[in-house]
Amino acid sequence: MNPLERVQVYTHPLWMMLVSALHFVARDVYFSAIVLSLACSGLTVWLLLSRVMVTTAKGLLVVVLLTFSKAFIDFSSSGLENPLSHLLLVLFFVEVLKPEEQRSFRKMIRWAALLLVTRMDLVWLVLPSSFI
């Protein structure tokens, strides 16, 4: 025990700040985390359907795969930071997959930075794509 040493006791600062802000209003940490999880998951699915999977067949495939994915359902409704990570990853890759003349490097960096403030280990998912 080192009383003079300051340490970060959480690994997901952005998620903690968002849950704290919602908790300030709702006054229930469990409810806040679950509502935020479901909102992020809903936005992720909506973005996938509206921006990435533009055909009906691809959209249907995404819905079926996500619905029957035990991992996606469990982690999207657990109150952990995964739904925010999913949302920010989709936002990042929506920008990366745009044609080069429409792609905004600033937006890519913004989404990547927010993703890294959510979880530092996700750098390995965005770093290779940052050099496109």
Phi and psi in radians as a Rosetta constraint file:
Dihedral C 1 N 2 CA 2 C 2 CIRCULARHARMONIC -2.123 0.35
Dihedral N 2 CA 2 C 2 N 3 CIRCULARHARMONIC 1.646 0.35
Dihedral C 2 N 3 CA 3 C 3 CIRCULARHARMONIC -1.141 0.35
Dihedral N 3 CA 3 C 3 N 4 CIRCULARHARMONIC -0.389 0.35
Dihedral C 3 N 4 CA 4 C 4 CIRCULARHARMONIC -1.602 0.35
Dihedral N 4 CA 4 C 4 N 5 CIRCULARHARMONIC -0.087 0.35
Dihedral C 4 N 5 CA 5 C 5 CIRCULARHARMONIC -1.636 0.35
Dihedral N 5 CA 5 C 5 N 6 CIRCULARHARMONIC 2.210 0.35
Dihedral C 5 N 6 CA 6 C 6 CIRCULARHARMONIC -1.675 0.35
Dihedral N 6 CA 6 C 6 N 7 CIRCULARHARMONIC 2.304 0.35
Dihedral C 6 N 7 CA 7 C 7 CIRCULARHARMONIC -2.303 0.35
Dihedral N 7 CA 7 C 7 N 8 CIRCULARHARMONIC 2.700 0.35
Dihedral C 7 N 8 CA 8 C 8 CIRCULARHARMONIC -1.529 0.35
Dihedral N 8 CA 8 C 8 N 9 CIRCULARHARMONIC 2.118 0.35
Dihedral C 8 N 9 CA 9 C 9 CIRCULARHARMONIC -1.722 0.35
Dihedral N 9 CA 9 C 9 N 10 CIRCULARHARMONIC 0.285 0.35
Dihedral C 9 N 10 CA 10 C 10 CIRCULARHARMONIC -2.462 0.35
Dihedral N 10 CA 10 C 10 N 11 CIRCULARHARMONIC 2.744 0.35
Dihedral C 10 N 11 CA 11 C 11 CIRCULARHARMONIC -1.934 0.35
Dihedral N 11 CA 11 C 11 N 12 CIRCULARHARMONIC 0.111 0.35
Dihedral C 11 N 12 CA 12 C 12 CIRCULARHARMONIC -2.432 0.35
Dihedral N 12 CA 12 C 12 N 13 CIRCULARHARMONIC 1.264 0.35
Dihedral C 12 N 13 CA 13 C 13 CIRCULARHARMONIC -1.012 0.35
Dihedral N 13 CA 13 C 13 N 14 CIRCULARHARMONIC -0.730 0.35
Dihedral C 13 N 14 CA 14 C 14 CIRCULARHARMONIC -1.146 0.35
Dihedral N 14 CA 14 C 14 N 15 CIRCULARHARMONIC -0.754 0.35
Dihedral C 14 N 15 CA 15 C 15 CIRCULARHARMONIC -1.067 0.35
Dihedral N 15 CA 15 C 15 N 16 CIRCULARHARMONIC -0.771 0.35
Dihedral C 15 N 16 CA 16 C 16 CIRCULARHARMONIC -1.063 0.35
Dihedral N 16 CA 16 C 16 N 17 CIRCULARHARMONIC -0.712 0.35
Dihedral C 16 N 17 CA 17 C 17 CIRCULARHARMONIC -1.178 0.35
Dihedral N 17 CA 17 C 17 N 18 CIRCULARHARMONIC -0.693 0.35
Dihedral C 17 N 18 CA 18 C 18 CIRCULARHARMONIC -1.166 0.35
Dihedral N 18 CA 18 C 18 N 19 CIRCULARHARMONIC -0.758 0.35
Dihedral C 18 N 19 CA 19 C 19 CIRCULARHARMONIC -1.131 0.35
Dihedral N 19 CA 19 C 19 N 20 CIRCULARHARMONIC -0.688 0.35
Dihedral C 19 N 20 CA 20 C 20 CIRCULARHARMONIC -1.109 0.35
Dihedral N 20 CA 20 C 20 N 21 CIRCULARHARMONIC -0.720 0.35
Dihedral C 20 N 21 CA 21 C 21 CIRCULARHARMONIC -1.118 0.35
Dihedral N 21 CA 21 C 21 N 22 CIRCULARHARMONIC -0.749 0.35
Dihedral C 21 N 22 CA 22 C 22 CIRCULARHARMONIC -1.208 0.35
Dihedral N 22 CA 22 C 22 N 23 CIRCULARHARMONIC -0.617 0.35
Dihedral C 22 N 23 CA 23 C 23 CIRCULARHARMONIC -1.134 0.35
Dihedral N 23 CA 23 C 23 N 24 CIRCULARHARMONIC -0.587 0.35
Dihedral C 23 N 24 CA 24 C 24 CIRCULARHARMONIC -1.049 0.35
Dihedral N 24 CA 24 C 24 N 25 CIRCULARHARMONIC -0.612 0.35
Dihedral C 24 N 25 CA 25 C 25 CIRCULARHARMONIC -1.482 0.35
Dihedral N 25 CA 25 C 25 N 26 CIRCULARHARMONIC -0.838 0.35
Dihedral C 25 N 26 CA 26 C 26 CIRCULARHARMONIC -1.469 0.35
Dihedral N 26 CA 26 C 26 N 27 CIRCULARHARMONIC -0.442 0.35
Dihedral C 26 N 27 CA 27 C 27 CIRCULARHARMONIC 1.104 0.35
Dihedral N 27 CA 27 C 27 N 28 CIRCULARHARMONIC 0.448 0.35
Dihedral C 27 N 28 CA 28 C 28 CIRCULARHARMONIC -2.521 0.35
Dihedral N 28 CA 28 C 28 N 29 CIRCULARHARMONIC 1.903 0.35
Dihedral C 28 N 29 CA 29 C 29 CIRCULARHARMONIC -1.174 0.35
Dihedral N 29 CA 29 C 29 N 30 CIRCULARHARMONIC -0.651 0.35
Dihedral C 29 N 30 CA 30 C 30 CIRCULARHARMONIC -1.127 0.35
Dihedral N 30 CA 30 C 30 N 31 CIRCULARHARMONIC -0.872 0.35
Dihedral C 30 N 31 CA 31 C 31 CIRCULARHARMONIC -1.039 0.35
Dihedral N 31 CA 31 C 31 N 32 CIRCULARHARMONIC -0.739 0.35
Dihedral C 31 N 32 CA 32 C 32 CIRCULARHARMONIC -1.073 0.35
Dihedral N 32 CA 32 C 32 N 33 CIRCULARHARMONIC -0.812 0.35
Dihedral C 32 N 33 CA 33 C 33 CIRCULARHARMONIC -1.151 0.35
Dihedral N 33 CA 33 C 33 N 34 CIRCULARHARMONIC -0.721 0.35
Dihedral C 33 N 34 CA 34 C 34 CIRCULARHARMONIC -1.189 0.35
Dihedral N 34 CA 34 C 34 N 35 CIRCULARHARMONIC -0.775 0.35
Dihedral C 34 N 35 CA 35 C 35 CIRCULARHARMONIC -1.089 0.35
Dihedral N 35 CA 35 C 35 N 36 CIRCULARHARMONIC -0.761 0.35
Dihedral C 35 N 36 CA 36 C 36 CIRCULARHARMONIC -1.132 0.35
Dihedral N 36 CA 36 C 36 N 37 CIRCULARHARMONIC -0.691 0.35
Dihedral C 36 N 37 CA 37 C 37 CIRCULARHARMONIC -1.060 0.35
Dihedral N 37 CA 37 C 37 N 38 CIRCULARHARMONIC -0.851 0.35
Dihedral C 37 N 38 CA 38 C 38 CIRCULARHARMONIC -1.155 0.35
Dihedral N 38 CA 38 C 38 N 39 CIRCULARHARMONIC -0.648 0.35
Dihedral C 38 N 39 CA 39 C 39 CIRCULARHARMONIC -1.137 0.35
Dihedral N 39 CA 39 C 39 N 40 CIRCULARHARMONIC -0.786 0.35
Dihedral C 39 N 40 CA 40 C 40 CIRCULARHARMONIC -1.132 0.35
Dihedral N 40 CA 40 C 40 N 41 CIRCULARHARMONIC -0.725 0.35
Dihedral C 40 N 41 CA 41 C 41 CIRCULARHARMONIC -1.134 0.35
Dihedral N 41 CA 41 C 41 N 42 CIRCULARHARMONIC -0.742 0.35
Dihedral C 41 N 42 CA 42 C 42 CIRCULARHARMONIC -1.074 0.35
Dihedral N 42 CA 42 C 42 N 43 CIRCULARHARMONIC -0.771 0.35
Dihedral C 42 N 43 CA 43 C 43 CIRCULARHARMONIC -1.103 0.35
Dihedral N 43 CA 43 C 43 N 44 CIRCULARHARMONIC -0.676 0.35
Dihedral C 43 N 44 CA 44 C 44 CIRCULARHARMONIC -1.075 0.35
Dihedral N 44 CA 44 C 44 N 45 CIRCULARHARMONIC -0.846 0.35
Dihedral C 44 N 45 CA 45 C 45 CIRCULARHARMONIC -1.119 0.35
Dihedral N 45 CA 45 C 45 N 46 CIRCULARHARMONIC -0.733 0.35
Dihedral C 45 N 46 CA 46 C 46 CIRCULARHARMONIC -1.064 0.35
Dihedral N 46 CA 46 C 46 N 47 CIRCULARHARMONIC -0.776 0.35
Dihedral C 46 N 47 CA 47 C 47 CIRCULARHARMONIC -1.111 0.35
Dihedral N 47 CA 47 C 47 N 48 CIRCULARHARMONIC -0.734 0.35
Dihedral C 47 N 48 CA 48 C 48 CIRCULARHARMONIC -1.046 0.35
Dihedral N 48 CA 48 C 48 N 49 CIRCULARHARMONIC -0.755 0.35
Dihedral C 48 N 49 CA 49 C 49 CIRCULARHARMONIC -1.278 0.35
Dihedral N 49 CA 49 C 49 N 50 CIRCULARHARMONIC -0.626 0.35
Dihedral C 49 N 50 CA 50 C 50 CIRCULARHARMONIC -1.592 0.35
Dihedral N 50 CA 50 C 50 N 51 CIRCULARHARMONIC -0.511 0.35
Dihedral C 50 N 51 CA 51 C 51 CIRCULARHARMONIC -1.926 0.35
Dihedral N 51 CA 51 C 51 N 52 CIRCULARHARMONIC -0.514 0.35
Dihedral C 51 N 52 CA 52 C 52 CIRCULARHARMONIC -1.790 0.35
Dihedral N 52 CA 52 C 52 N 53 CIRCULARHARMONIC -0.951 0.35
Dihedral C 52 N 53 CA 53 C 53 CIRCULARHARMONIC -1.683 0.35
Dihedral N 53 CA 53 C 53 N 54 CIRCULARHARMONIC 1.554 0.35
Dihedral C 53 N 54 CA 54 C 54 CIRCULARHARMONIC -1.465 0.35
Dihedral N 54 CA 54 C 54 N 55 CIRCULARHARMONIC -0.326 0.35
Dihedral C 54 N 55 CA 55 C 55 CIRCULARHARMONIC -1.615 0.35
Dihedral N 55 CA 55 C 55 N 56 CIRCULARHARMONIC 2.730 0.35
Dihedral C 55 N 56 CA 56 C 56 CIRCULARHARMONIC -1.107 0.35
Dihedral N 56 CA 56 C 56 N 57 CIRCULARHARMONIC -0.711 0.35
Dihedral C 56 N 57 CA 57 C 57 CIRCULARHARMONIC -1.106 0.35
Dihedral N 57 CA 57 C 57 N 58 CIRCULARHARMONIC -0.775 0.35
Dihedral C 57 N 58 CA 58 C 58 CIRCULARHARMONIC -1.154 0.35
Dihedral N 58 CA 58 C 58 N 59 CIRCULARHARMONIC -0.716 0.35
Dihedral C 58 N 59 CA 59 C 59 CIRCULARHARMONIC -1.085 0.35
Dihedral N 59 CA 59 C 59 N 60 CIRCULARHARMONIC -0.749 0.35
Dihedral C 59 N 60 CA 60 C 60 CIRCULARHARMONIC -1.104 0.35
Dihedral N 60 CA 60 C 60 N 61 CIRCULARHARMONIC -0.699 0.35
Dihedral C 60 N 61 CA 61 C 61 CIRCULARHARMONIC -1.080 0.35
Dihedral N 61 CA 61 C 61 N 62 CIRCULARHARMONIC -0.753 0.35
Dihedral C 61 N 62 CA 62 C 62 CIRCULARHARMONIC -1.082 0.35
Dihedral N 62 CA 62 C 62 N 63 CIRCULARHARMONIC -0.804 0.35
Dihedral C 62 N 63 CA 63 C 63 CIRCULARHARMONIC -1.079 0.35
Dihedral N 63 CA 63 C 63 N 64 CIRCULARHARMONIC -0.774 0.35
Dihedral C 63 N 64 CA 64 C 64 CIRCULARHARMONIC -1.123 0.35
Dihedral N 64 CA 64 C 64 N 65 CIRCULARHARMONIC -0.808 0.35
Dihedral C 64 N 65 CA 65 C 65 CIRCULARHARMONIC -1.094 0.35
Dihedral N 65 CA 65 C 65 N 66 CIRCULARHARMONIC -0.763 0.35
Dihedral C 65 N 66 CA 66 C 66 CIRCULARHARMONIC -1.229 0.35
Dihedral N 66 CA 66 C 66 N 67 CIRCULARHARMONIC -0.635 0.35
Dihedral C 66 N 67 CA 67 C 67 CIRCULARHARMONIC -1.143 0.35
Dihedral N 67 CA 67 C 67 N 68 CIRCULARHARMONIC -0.700 0.35
Dihedral C 67 N 68 CA 68 C 68 CIRCULARHARMONIC -1.640 0.35
Dihedral N 68 CA 68 C 68 N 69 CIRCULARHARMONIC 0.103 0.35
Dihedral C 68 N 69 CA 69 C 69 CIRCULARHARMONIC -1.525 0.35
Dihedral N 69 CA 69 C 69 N 70 CIRCULARHARMONIC 1.867 0.35
Dihedral C 69 N 70 CA 70 C 70 CIRCULARHARMONIC -1.044 0.35
Dihedral N 70 CA 70 C 70 N 71 CIRCULARHARMONIC -0.684 0.35
Dihedral C 70 N 71 CA 71 C 71 CIRCULARHARMONIC -1.099 0.35
Dihedral N 71 CA 71 C 71 N 72 CIRCULARHARMONIC -0.803 0.35
Dihedral C 71 N 72 CA 72 C 72 CIRCULARHARMONIC -1.099 0.35
Dihedral N 72 CA 72 C 72 N 73 CIRCULARHARMONIC -0.796 0.35
Dihedral C 72 N 73 CA 73 C 73 CIRCULARHARMONIC -1.121 0.35
Dihedral N 73 CA 73 C 73 N 74 CIRCULARHARMONIC -0.829 0.35
Dihedral C 73 N 74 CA 74 C 74 CIRCULARHARMONIC -1.087 0.35
Dihedral N 74 CA 74 C 74 N 75 CIRCULARHARMONIC -0.837 0.35
Dihedral C 74 N 75 CA 75 C 75 CIRCULARHARMONIC -1.337 0.35
Dihedral N 75 CA 75 C 75 N 76 CIRCULARHARMONIC -0.401 0.35
Dihedral C 75 N 76 CA 76 C 76 CIRCULARHARMONIC -1.392 0.35
Dihedral N 76 CA 76 C 76 N 77 CIRCULARHARMONIC -0.294 0.35
Dihedral C 76 N 77 CA 77 C 77 CIRCULARHARMONIC -2.095 0.35
Dihedral N 77 CA 77 C 77 N 78 CIRCULARHARMONIC 0.279 0.35
Dihedral C 77 N 78 CA 78 C 78 CIRCULARHARMONIC -1.581 0.35
Dihedral N 78 CA 78 C 78 N 79 CIRCULARHARMONIC -0.276 0.35
Dihedral C 78 N 79 CA 79 C 79 CIRCULARHARMONIC 1.568 0.35
Dihedral N 79 CA 79 C 79 N 80 CIRCULARHARMONIC 0.057 0.35
Dihedral C 79 N 80 CA 80 C 80 CIRCULARHARMONIC -1.530 0.35
Dihedral N 80 CA 80 C 80 N 81 CIRCULARHARMONIC -3.133 0.35
Dihedral C 80 N 81 CA 81 C 81 CIRCULARHARMONIC -1.405 0.35
Dihedral N 81 CA 81 C 81 N 82 CIRCULARHARMONIC -0.040 0.35
Dihedral C 81 N 82 CA 82 C 82 CIRCULARHARMONIC -1.010 0.35
Dihedral N 82 CA 82 C 82 N 83 CIRCULARHARMONIC -0.748 0.35
Dihedral C 82 N 83 CA 83 C 83 CIRCULARHARMONIC -1.049 0.35
Dihedral N 83 CA 83 C 83 N 84 CIRCULARHARMONIC -0.652 0.35
Dihedral C 83 N 84 CA 84 C 84 CIRCULARHARMONIC -1.177 0.35
Dihedral N 84 CA 84 C 84 N 85 CIRCULARHARMONIC -0.678 0.35
Dihedral C 84 N 85 CA 85 C 85 CIRCULARHARMONIC -1.089 0.35
Dihedral N 85 CA 85 C 85 N 86 CIRCULARHARMONIC -0.767 0.35
Dihedral C 85 N 86 CA 86 C 86 CIRCULARHARMONIC -1.044 0.35
Dihedral N 86 CA 86 C 86 N 87 CIRCULARHARMONIC -0.814 0.35
Dihedral C 86 N 87 CA 87 C 87 CIRCULARHARMONIC -1.071 0.35
Dihedral N 87 CA 87 C 87 N 88 CIRCULARHARMONIC -0.835 0.35
Dihedral C 87 N 88 CA 88 C 88 CIRCULARHARMONIC -1.195 0.35
Dihedral N 88 CA 88 C 88 N 89 CIRCULARHARMONIC -0.594 0.35
Dihedral C 88 N 89 CA 89 C 89 CIRCULARHARMONIC -1.117 0.35
Dihedral N 89 CA 89 C 89 N 90 CIRCULARHARMONIC -0.754 0.35
Dihedral C 89 N 90 CA 90 C 90 CIRCULARHARMONIC -1.119 0.35
Dihedral N 90 CA 90 C 90 N 91 CIRCULARHARMONIC -0.760 0.35
Dihedral C 90 N 91 CA 91 C 91 CIRCULARHARMONIC -1.066 0.35
Dihedral N 91 CA 91 C 91 N 92 CIRCULARHARMONIC -0.721 0.35
Dihedral C 91 N 92 CA 92 C 92 CIRCULARHARMONIC -1.089 0.35
Dihedral N 92 CA 92 C 92 N 93 CIRCULARHARMONIC -0.866 0.35
Dihedral C 92 N 93 CA 93 C 93 CIRCULARHARMONIC -1.301 0.35
Dihedral N 93 CA 93 C 93 N 94 CIRCULARHARMONIC -0.417 0.35
Dihedral C 93 N 94 CA 94 C 94 CIRCULARHARMONIC -1.081 0.35
Dihedral N 94 CA 94 C 94 N 95 CIRCULARHARMONIC -0.707 0.35
Dihedral C 94 N 95 CA 95 C 95 CIRCULARHARMONIC -1.252 0.35
Dihedral N 95 CA 95 C 95 N 96 CIRCULARHARMONIC -0.728 0.35
Dihedral C 95 N 96 CA 96 C 96 CIRCULARHARMONIC -1.114 0.35
Dihedral N 96 CA 96 C 96 N 97 CIRCULARHARMONIC -0.657 0.35
Dihedral C 96 N 97 CA 97 C 97 CIRCULARHARMONIC -1.431 0.35
Dihedral N 97 CA 97 C 97 N 98 CIRCULARHARMONIC -0.035 0.35
Dihedral C 97 N 98 CA 98 C 98 CIRCULARHARMONIC -1.203 0.35
Dihedral N 98 CA 98 C 98 N 99 CIRCULARHARMONIC 2.712 0.35
Dihedral C 98 N 99 CA 99 C 99 CIRCULARHARMONIC -1.011 0.35
Dihedral N 99 CA 99 C 99 N 100 CIRCULARHARMONIC 2.631 0.35
Dihedral C 99 N 100 CA 100 C 100 CIRCULARHARMONIC -0.961 0.35
Dihedral N 100 CA 100 C 100 N 101 CIRCULARHARMONIC -0.658 0.35
Dihedral C 100 N 101 CA 101 C 101 CIRCULARHARMONIC -1.262 0.35
Dihedral N 101 CA 101 C 101 N 102 CIRCULARHARMONIC -0.337 0.35
Dihedral C 101 N 102 CA 102 C 102 CIRCULARHARMONIC -1.731 0.35
Dihedral N 102 CA 102 C 102 N 103 CIRCULARHARMONIC -0.272 0.35
Dihedral C 102 N 103 CA 103 C 103 CIRCULARHARMONIC -1.215 0.35
Dihedral N 103 CA 103 C 103 N 104 CIRCULARHARMONIC 2.385 0.35
Dihedral C 103 N 104 CA 104 C 104 CIRCULARHARMONIC -1.946 0.35
Dihedral N 104 CA 104 C 104 N 105 CIRCULARHARMONIC 2.004 0.35
Dihedral C 104 N 105 CA 105 C 105 CIRCULARHARMONIC -1.103 0.35
Dihedral N 105 CA 105 C 105 N 106 CIRCULARHARMONIC -0.624 0.35
Dihedral C 105 N 106 CA 106 C 106 CIRCULARHARMONIC -1.070 0.35
Dihedral N 106 CA 106 C 106 N 107 CIRCULARHARMONIC -0.754 0.35
Dihedral C 106 N 107 CA 107 C 107 CIRCULARHARMONIC -1.161 0.35
Dihedral N 107 CA 107 C 107 N 108 CIRCULARHARMONIC -0.703 0.35
Dihedral C 107 N 108 CA 108 C 108 CIRCULARHARMONIC -1.027 0.35
Dihedral N 108 CA 108 C 108 N 109 CIRCULARHARMONIC -0.801 0.35
Dihedral C 108 N 109 CA 109 C 109 CIRCULARHARMONIC -1.172 0.35
Dihedral N 109 CA 109 C 109 N 110 CIRCULARHARMONIC -0.671 0.35
Dihedral C 109 N 110 CA 110 C 110 CIRCULARHARMONIC -1.065 0.35
Dihedral N 110 CA 110 C 110 N 111 CIRCULARHARMONIC -0.848 0.35
Dihedral C 110 N 111 CA 111 C 111 CIRCULARHARMONIC -1.157 0.35
Dihedral N 111 CA 111 C 111 N 112 CIRCULARHARMONIC -0.677 0.35
Dihedral C 111 N 112 CA 112 C 112 CIRCULARHARMONIC -1.144 0.35
Dihedral N 112 CA 112 C 112 N 113 CIRCULARHARMONIC -0.720 0.35
Dihedral C 112 N 113 CA 113 C 113 CIRCULARHARMONIC -1.134 0.35
Dihedral N 113 CA 113 C 113 N 114 CIRCULARHARMONIC -0.770 0.35
Dihedral C 113 N 114 CA 114 C 114 CIRCULARHARMONIC -1.113 0.35
Dihedral N 114 CA 114 C 114 N 115 CIRCULARHARMONIC -0.648 0.35
Dihedral C 114 N 115 CA 115 C 115 CIRCULARHARMONIC -1.099 0.35
Dihedral N 115 CA 115 C 115 N 116 CIRCULARHARMONIC -0.714 0.35
Dihedral C 115 N 116 CA 116 C 116 CIRCULARHARMONIC -1.260 0.35
Dihedral N 116 CA 116 C 116 N 117 CIRCULARHARMONIC -0.483 0.35
Dihedral C 116 N 117 CA 117 C 117 CIRCULARHARMONIC -1.301 0.35
Dihedral N 117 CA 117 C 117 N 118 CIRCULARHARMONIC -0.389 0.35
Dihedral C 117 N 118 CA 118 C 118 CIRCULARHARMONIC -1.337 0.35
Dihedral N 118 CA 118 C 118 N 119 CIRCULARHARMONIC -0.903 0.35
Dihedral C 118 N 119 CA 119 C 119 CIRCULARHARMONIC -2.634 0.35
Dihedral N 119 CA 119 C 119 N 120 CIRCULARHARMONIC 2.122 0.35
Dihedral C 119 N 120 CA 120 C 120 CIRCULARHARMONIC -1.158 0.35
Dihedral N 120 CA 120 C 120 N 121 CIRCULARHARMONIC -0.523 0.35
Dihedral C 120 N 121 CA 121 C 121 CIRCULARHARMONIC -1.244 0.35
Dihedral N 121 CA 121 C 121 N 122 CIRCULARHARMONIC -0.165 0.35
Dihedral C 121 N 122 CA 122 C 122 CIRCULARHARMONIC -1.379 0.35
Dihedral N 122 CA 122 C 122 N 123 CIRCULARHARMONIC -0.019 0.35
Dihedral C 122 N 123 CA 123 C 123 CIRCULARHARMONIC -0.998 0.35
Dihedral N 123 CA 123 C 123 N 124 CIRCULARHARMONIC -0.561 0.35
Dihedral C 123 N 124 CA 124 C 124 CIRCULARHARMONIC -1.241 0.35
Dihedral N 124 CA 124 C 124 N 125 CIRCULARHARMONIC -0.269 0.35
Dihedral C 124 N 125 CA 125 C 125 CIRCULARHARMONIC -1.549 0.35
Dihedral N 125 CA 125 C 125 N 126 CIRCULARHARMONIC -0.487 0.35
Dihedral C 125 N 126 CA 126 C 126 CIRCULARHARMONIC -1.805 0.35
Dihedral N 126 CA 126 C 126 N 127 CIRCULARHARMONIC -0.406 0.35
Dihedral C 126 N 127 CA 127 C 127 CIRCULARHARMONIC -1.034 0.35
Dihedral N 127 CA 127 C 127 N 128 CIRCULARHARMONIC -0.864 0.35
Dihedral C 127 N 128 CA 128 C 128 CIRCULARHARMONIC -1.073 0.35
Dihedral N 128 CA 128 C 128 N 129 CIRCULARHARMONIC -0.617 0.35
Dihedral C 128 N 129 CA 129 C 129 CIRCULARHARMONIC -1.318 0.35
Dihedral N 129 CA 129 C 129 N 130 CIRCULARHARMONIC -0.284 0.35
Dihedral C 129 N 130 CA 130 C 130 CIRCULARHARMONIC -1.269 0.35
Dihedral N 130 CA 130 C 130 N 131 CIRCULARHARMONIC -0.251 0.35
Dihedral C 130 N 131 CA 131 C 131 CIRCULARHARMONIC -1.741 0.35
Dihedral N 131 CA 131 C 131 N 132 CIRCULARHARMONIC 0.176 0.35
